[in-house]
Each structure stands twice: as C-alpha cells, then as structure tokens.
Amino acid sequence: MRAAPAIAAALLIAACSSLPAPPPGGAAIAQAATALIGTPYQFGGADAAGFDCSGLARYVHERAGVAIPRTAAEQQRAAHPVPLKQLQPGDLVFFRIRKRGIDHVGVYTGAGRFIHAPRAGLAVRYGDLRGDGFYARRVVSAGRFWDRETAASPR
C-alpha cells in the first residue's frame, strides 16, 4: 500500500509535464516592453543596455519565445497583418517617419498607446496613436507574431 501514493504522485507529475506550454501571449510582450521604459536609445541596440526601435521589438518577442526579423521593414513584411481597429497588446505598429518605406516600429500596449525607442537622446517611452498627433498621422500598418492563429490572413 505504500507504493500507491508514490505511483499516484509519479502519474500526476508525468501528466503535468506532458501538457503543452501555453502559447506566448501579447500581454506578456507588452508587459516586457513596459518594463523597459526608461532604457536609453542606442542605434543598433537590441539588449537592455540600449535599444533602437526594431531591436526593442525583437528583444521583447524573444523573451516570449518568438523569433522575429531585425529591422522594422523586415518585421512589417514578415508579420501577419492586423487591422488597426483590431490591435491587441503585443502587436507591432509600423510607421513611415521619413518619406519612404517603413522605418519605425513600436509595441502596442492597449488604449491607443505603444512603447518604442524613438531616437537618439530619448529613452524608451510611450507613444500615442490617438487623435491627430505625430505618430497617429504616420502609422501605416500593424502586425502580429505572437498568435498566428488569430492574426489576420497574410497579404
């Protein structure tokens, strides 16, 4: 009879270890980005010592176990498109700051806000998509890597 509790415990452990891990969620990606607010901007930076915009997006996705490309333009091309009206925390928002192409990216956190590494001299911070502000006028598209099953169909 002493073996019964040990067998039951072993079966319980085996059952728990065979459950698949939950997929990484956008909320975890947004939370990781939030934790980096105040980190300095560094051109080409992709670690906690400093970030550029696409390095920040890549870093927080990697923390959630999701590999994404390095540059904002590559990220936009590889992401599953998401309509701007259907943004969820953890989605990426892509911008055209200069005249051509996608050249900036941020991590959407909800309520019309995103986190990004704007430029030299400014730390990682929130940006706003609401109203007629600078970023609201320059947002081009959005995309998702963290949950490909619920993301919109690829282009």
C-alpha positions as protocol buffer text, in pm:
chain_id: "A"
residue {
  index: 1
  type: MET
  ca { x: 0 y: 0 z: 0 }
}
residue {
  index: 2
  type: ARG
  ca { x: 296 y: 233 z: 49 }
}
residue {
  index: 3
  type: ALA
  ca { x: 363 y: 221 z: -326 }
}
residue {
  index: 4
  type: ALA
  ca { x: 18 y: 358 z: -413 }
}
residue {
  index: 5
  type: PRO
  ca { x: 89 y: 722 z: -306 }
}
residue {
  index: 6
  type: ALA
  ca { x: 426 y: 715 z: -483 }
}
residue {
  index: 7
  type: ILE
  ca { x: 269 y: 580 z: -804 }
}
residue {
  index: 8
  type: ALA
  ca { x: -10 y: 838 z: -785 }
}
residue {
  index: 9
  type: ALA
  ca { x: 244 y: 1118 z: -739 }
}
residue {
  index: 10
  type: ALA
  ca { x: 454 y: 990 z: -1030 }
}
residue {
  index: 11
  type: LEU
  ca { x: 146 y: 973 z: -1256 }
}
residue {
  index: 12
  type: LEU
  ca { x: 42 y: 1325 z: -1156 }
}
residue {
  index: 13
  type: ILE
  ca { x: 391 y: 1461 z: -1229 }
}
residue {
  index: 14
  type: ALA
  ca { x: 402 y: 1279 z: -1562 }
}
residue {
  index: 15
  type: ALA
  ca { x: 60 y: 1414 z: -1660 }
}
residue {
  index: 16
  type: CYS
  ca { x: 157 y: 1772 z: -1572 }
}
residue {
  index: 17
  type: SER
  ca { x: 484 y: 1755 z: -1758 }
}
residue {
  index: 18
  type: SER
  ca { x: 315 y: 1630 z: -2075 }
}
residue {
  index: 19
  type: LEU
  ca { x: 80 y: 1929 z: -2101 }
}
residue {
  index: 20
  type: PRO
  ca { x: 186 y: 2170 z: -2373 }
}
residue {
  index: 21
  type: ALA
  ca { x: 311 y: 2508 z: -2258 }
}
residue {
  index: 22
  type: PRO
  ca { x: 63 y: 2787 z: -2321 }
}
residue {
  index: 23
  type: PRO
  ca { x: 139 y: 2994 z: -2629 }
}
residue {
  index: 24
  type: PRO
  ca { x: 313 y: 3323 z: -2561 }
}
residue {
  index: 25
  type: GLY
  ca { x: 60 y: 3599 z: -2532 }
}
residue {
  index: 26
  type: GLY
  ca { x: 63 y: 3953 z: -2650 }
}
residue {
  index: 27
  type: ALA
  ca { x: 9 y: 4075 z: -2294 }
}
residue {
  index: 28
  type: ALA
  ca { x: 345 y: 3923 z: -2192 }
}
residue {
  index: 29
  type: ILE
  ca { x: 515 y: 4100 z: -2482 }
}
residue {
  index: 30
  type: ALA
  ca { x: 353 y: 4432 z: -2391 }
}
residue {
  index: 31
  type: GLN
  ca { x: 448 y: 4382 z: -2026 }
}
residue {
  index: 32
  type: ALA
  ca { x: 810 y: 4312 z: -2120 }
}
residue {
  index: 33
  type: ALA
  ca { x: 817 y: 4633 z: -2324 }
}
residue {
  index: 34
  type: THR
  ca { x: 666 y: 4830 z: -2035 }
}
residue {
  index: 35
  type: ALA
  ca { x: 942 y: 4705 z: -1806 }
}
residue {
  index: 36
  type: LEU
  ca { x: 1199 y: 4862 z: -2041 }
}
residue {
  index: 37
  type: ILE
  ca { x: 1061 y: 5218 z: -2026 }
}
residue {
  index: 38
  type: GLY
  ca { x: 1349 y: 5450 z: -1948 }
}
residue {
  index: 39
  type: THR
  ca { x: 1615 y: 5232 z: -2117 }
}
residue {
  index: 40
  type: PRO
  ca { x: 1840 y: 5453 z: -2332 }
}
residue {
  index: 41
  type: TYR
  ca { x: 1816 y: 5469 z: -2708 }
}
residue {
  index: 42
  type: GLN
  ca { x: 2112 y: 5314 z: -2885 }
}
residue {
  index: 43
  type: PHE
  ca { x: 2133 y: 5290 z: -3264 }
}
residue {
  index: 44
  type: GLY
  ca { x: 2153 y: 4919 z: -3349 }
}
residue {
  index: 45
  type: GLY
  ca { x: 2087 y: 4831 z: -2984 }
}
residue {
  index: 46
  type: ALA
  ca { x: 1899 y: 4512 z: -2911 }
}
residue {
  index: 47
  type: ASP
  ca { x: 1959 y: 4444 z: -2542 }
}
residue {
  index: 48
  type: ALA
  ca { x: 1887 y: 4601 z: -2204 }
}
residue {
  index: 49
  type: ALA
  ca { x: 2193 y: 4829 z: -2238 }
}
residue {
  index: 50
  type: GLY
  ca { x: 2007 y: 5022 z: -2509 }
}
residue {
  index: 51
  type: PHE
  ca { x: 1761 y: 4978 z: -2796 }
}
residue {
  index: 52
  type: ASP
  ca { x: 1665 y: 5112 z: -3130 }
}
residue {
  index: 53
  type: CYS
  ca { x: 1301 y: 5065 z: -3227 }
}
residue {
  index: 54
  type: SER
  ca { x: 1330 y: 4731 z: -3405 }
}
residue {
  index: 55
  type: GLY
  ca { x: 1580 y: 4599 z: -3150 }
}
residue {
  index: 56
  type: LEU
  ca { x: 1324 y: 4666 z: -2876 }
}
residue {
  index: 57
  type: ALA
  ca { x: 1051 y: 4483 z: -3070 }
}
residue {
  index: 58
  type: ARG
  ca { x: 1280 y: 4189 z: -3133 }
}
residue {
  index: 59
  type: TYR
  ca { x: 1403 y: 4174 z: -2772 }
}
residue {
  index: 60
  type: VAL
  ca { x: 1056 y: 4161 z: -2614 }
}
residue {
  index: 61
  type: HIS
  ca { x: 940 y: 3898 z: -2864 }
}
residue {
  index: 62
  type: GLU
  ca { x: 1247 y: 3684 z: -2795 }
}
residue {
  index: 63
  type: ARG
  ca { x: 1168 y: 3700 z: -2421 }
}
residue {
  index: 64
  type: ALA
  ca { x: 831 y: 3544 z: -2508 }
}
residue {
  index: 65
  type: GLY
  ca { x: 997 y: 3275 z: -2721 }
}
residue {
  index: 66
  type: VAL
  ca { x: 903 y: 3432 z: -3056 }
}
residue {
  index: 67
  type: ALA
  ca { x: 1177 y: 3497 z: -3311 }
}
residue {
  index: 68
  type: ILE
  ca { x: 1121 y: 3795 z: -3541 }
}
residue {
  index: 69
  type: PRO
  ca { x: 1337 y: 3969 z: -3802 }
}
residue {
  index: 70
  type: ARG
  ca { x: 1574 y: 4254 z: -3709 }
}
residue {
  index: 71
  type: THR
  ca { x: 1463 y: 4569 z: -3895 }
}
residue {
  index: 72
  type: ALA
  ca { x: 1128 y: 4746 z: -3883 }
}
residue {
  index: 73
  type: ALA
  ca { x: 1075 y: 4693 z: -4257 }
}
residue {
  index: 74
  type: GLU
  ca { x: 1157 y: 4321 z: -4231 }
}
residue {
  index: 75
  type: GLN
  ca { x: 928 y: 4288 z: -3928 }
}
residue {
  index: 76
  type: GLN
  ca { x: 643 y: 4454 z: -4115 }
}
residue {
  index: 77
  type: ARG
  ca { x: 686 y: 4225 z: -4416 }
}
residue {
  index: 78
  type: ALA
  ca { x: 701 y: 3907 z: -4201 }
}
residue {
  index: 79
  type: ALA
  ca { x: 419 y: 3986 z: -3956 }
}
residue {
  index: 80
  type: HIS
  ca { x: 64 y: 3871 z: -4006 }
}
residue {
  index: 81
  type: PRO
  ca { x: -130 y: 4189 z: -4080 }
}
residue {
  index: 82
  type: VAL
  ca { x: -376 y: 4313 z: -3819 }
}
residue {
  index: 83
  type: PRO
  ca { x: -630 y: 4588 z: -3890 }
}
residue {
  index: 84
  type: LEU
  ca { x: -553 y: 4895 z: -3679 }
}
residue {
  index: 85
  type: LYS
  ca { x: -903 y: 4877 z: -3529 }
}
residue {
  index: 86
  type: GLN
  ca { x: -828 y: 4524 z: -3403 }
}
residue {
  index: 87
  type: LEU
  ca { x: -497 y: 4591 z: -3227 }
}
residue {
  index: 88
  type: GLN
  ca { x: -422 y: 4387 z: -2918 }
}
residue {
  index: 89
  type: PRO
  ca { x: -141 y: 4430 z: -2665 }
}
residue {
  index: 90
  type: GLY
  ca { x: 180 y: 4281 z: -2804 }
}
residue {
  index: 91
  type: ASP
  ca { x: 101 y: 4365 z: -3166 }
}
residue {
  index: 92
  type: LEU
  ca { x: 355 y: 4572 z: -3356 }
}
residue {
  index: 93
  type: VAL
  ca { x: 264 y: 4907 z: -3510 }
}
residue {
  index: 94
  type: PHE
  ca { x: 464 y: 5023 z: -3810 }
}
residue {
  index: 95
  type: PHE
  ca { x: 536 y: 5382 z: -3912 }
}
residue {
  index: 96
  type: ARG
  ca { x: 668 y: 5583 z: -4201 }
}
residue {
  index: 97
  type: ILE
  ca { x: 852 y: 5869 z: -4030 }
}
residue {
  index: 98
  type: ARG
  ca { x: 1052 y: 5980 z: -4331 }
}
residue {
  index: 99
  type: LYS
  ca { x: 930 y: 5990 z: -4688 }
}
residue {
  index: 100
  type: ARG
  ca { x: 975 y: 5628 z: -4797 }
}
residue {
  index: 101
  type: GLY
  ca { x: 916 y: 5285 z: -4654 }
}
residue {
  index: 102
  type: ILE
  ca { x: 865 y: 5154 z: -4303 }
}
residue {
  index: 103
  type: ASP
  ca { x: 1132 y: 5300 z: -4077 }
}
residue {
  index: 104
  type: HIS
  ca { x: 988 y: 5279 z: -3725 }
}
residue {
  index: 105
  type: VAL
  ca { x: 810 y: 5021 z: -3508 }
}
residue {
  index: 106
  type: GLY
  ca { x: 650 y: 5012 z: -3165 }
}
residue {
  index: 107
  type: VAL
  ca { x: 486 y: 4754 z: -2937 }
}
residue {
  index: 108
  type: TYR
  ca { x: 116 y: 4819 z: -2885 }
}
residue {
  index: 109
  type: THR
  ca { x: 10 y: 4816 z: -2517 }
}
residue {
  index: 110
  type: GLY
  ca { x: -361 y: 4900 z: -2543 }
}
residue {
  index: 111
  type: ALA
  ca { x: -581 y: 5210 z: -2517 }
}
residue {
  index: 112
  type: GLY
  ca { x: -420 y: 5365 z: -2825 }
}
residue {
  index: 113
  type: ARG
  ca { x: -69 y: 5362 z: -2679 }
}
residue {
  index: 114
  type: PHE
  ca { x: 252 y: 5187 z: -2778 }
}
residue {
  index: 115
  type: ILE
  ca { x: 607 y: 5161 z: -2646 }
}
residue {
  index: 116
  type: HIS
  ca { x: 903 y: 5245 z: -2866 }
}
residue {
  index: 117
  type: ALA
  ca { x: 1262 y: 5364 z: -2877 }
}
residue {
  index: 118
  type: PRO
  ca { x: 1208 y: 5692 z: -3063 }
}
residue {
  index: 119
  type: ARG
  ca { x: 1553 y: 5831 z: -3143 }
}
residue {
  index: 120
  type: ALA
  ca { x: 1892 y: 5929 z: -3008 }
}
residue {
  index: 121
  type: GLY
  ca { x: 1863 y: 6137 z: -2694 }
}
residue {
  index: 122
  type: LEU
  ca { x: 1527 y: 5988 z: -2594 }
}
residue {
  index: 123
  type: ALA
  ca { x: 1475 y: 5679 z: -2380 }
}
residue {
  index: 124
  type: VAL
  ca { x: 1224 y: 5400 z: -2443 }
}
residue {
  index: 125
  type: ARG
  ca { x: 882 y: 5553 z: -2382 }
}
residue {
  index: 126
  type: TYR
  ca { x: 514 y: 5554 z: -2465 }
}
residue {
  index: 127
  type: GLY
  ca { x: 380 y: 5694 z: -2791 }
}
residue {
  index: 128
  type: ASP
  ca { x: 18 y: 5772 z: -2874 }
}
residue {
  index: 129
  type: LEU
  ca { x: -191 y: 5663 z: -3171 }
}
residue {
  index: 130
  type: ARG
  ca { x: -497 y: 5862 z: -3064 }
}
residue {
  index: 131
  type: GLY
  ca { x: -605 y: 6190 z: -3213 }
}
residue {
  index: 132
  type: ASP
  ca { x: -405 y: 6373 z: -3475 }
}
residue {
  index: 133
  type: GLY
  ca { x: -61 y: 6354 z: -3310 }
}
residue {
  index: 134
  type: PHE
  ca { x: 274 y: 6290 z: -3474 }
}
residue {
  index: 135
  type: TYR
  ca { x: 258 y: 5909 z: -3459 }
}
residue {
  index: 136
  type: ALA
  ca { x: -115 y: 5887 z: -3531 }
}
residue {
  index: 137
  type: ARG
  ca { x: -51 y: 6063 z: -3863 }
}
residue {
  index: 138
  type: ARG
  ca { x: 240 y: 5834 z: -3953 }
}
residue {
  index: 139
  type: VAL
  ca { x: 114 y: 5486 z: -3862 }
}
residue {
  index: 140
  type: VAL
  ca { x: 99 y: 5270 z: -4174 }
}
residue {
  index: 141
  type: SER
  ca { x: 6 y: 4922 z: -4056 }
}
residue {
  index: 142
  type: ALA
  ca { x: 14 y: 4670 z: -3773 }
}
residue {
  index: 143
  type: GLY
  ca { x: 117 y: 4308 z: -3745 }
}
residue {
  index: 144
  type: ARG
  ca { x: 127 y: 4016 z: -3511 }
}
residue {
  index: 145
  type: PHE
  ca { x: 379 y: 3742 z: -3444 }
}
residue {
  index: 146
  type: TRP
  ca { x: 266 y: 3614 z: -3106 }
}
residue {
  index: 147
  type: ASP
  ca { x: -57 y: 3438 z: -3209 }
}
residue {
  index: 148
  type: ARG
  ca { x: -59 y: 3342 z: -3572 }
}
residue {
  index: 149
  type: GLU
  ca { x: -389 y: 3154 z: -3539 }
}
residue {
  index: 150
  type: THR
  ca { x: -590 y: 3466 z: -3455 }
}
residue {
  index: 151
  type: ALA
  ca { x: -396 y: 3709 z: -3672 }
}
residue {
  index: 152
  type: ALA
  ca { x: -546 y: 3823 z: -3998 }
}
residue {
  index: 153
  type: SER
  ca { x: -454 y: 3633 z: -4312 }
}
residue {
  index: 154
  type: PRO
  ca { x: -118 y: 3716 z: -4471 }
}
residue {
  index: 155
  type: ARG
  ca { x: -120 y: 3959 z: -4760 }
}
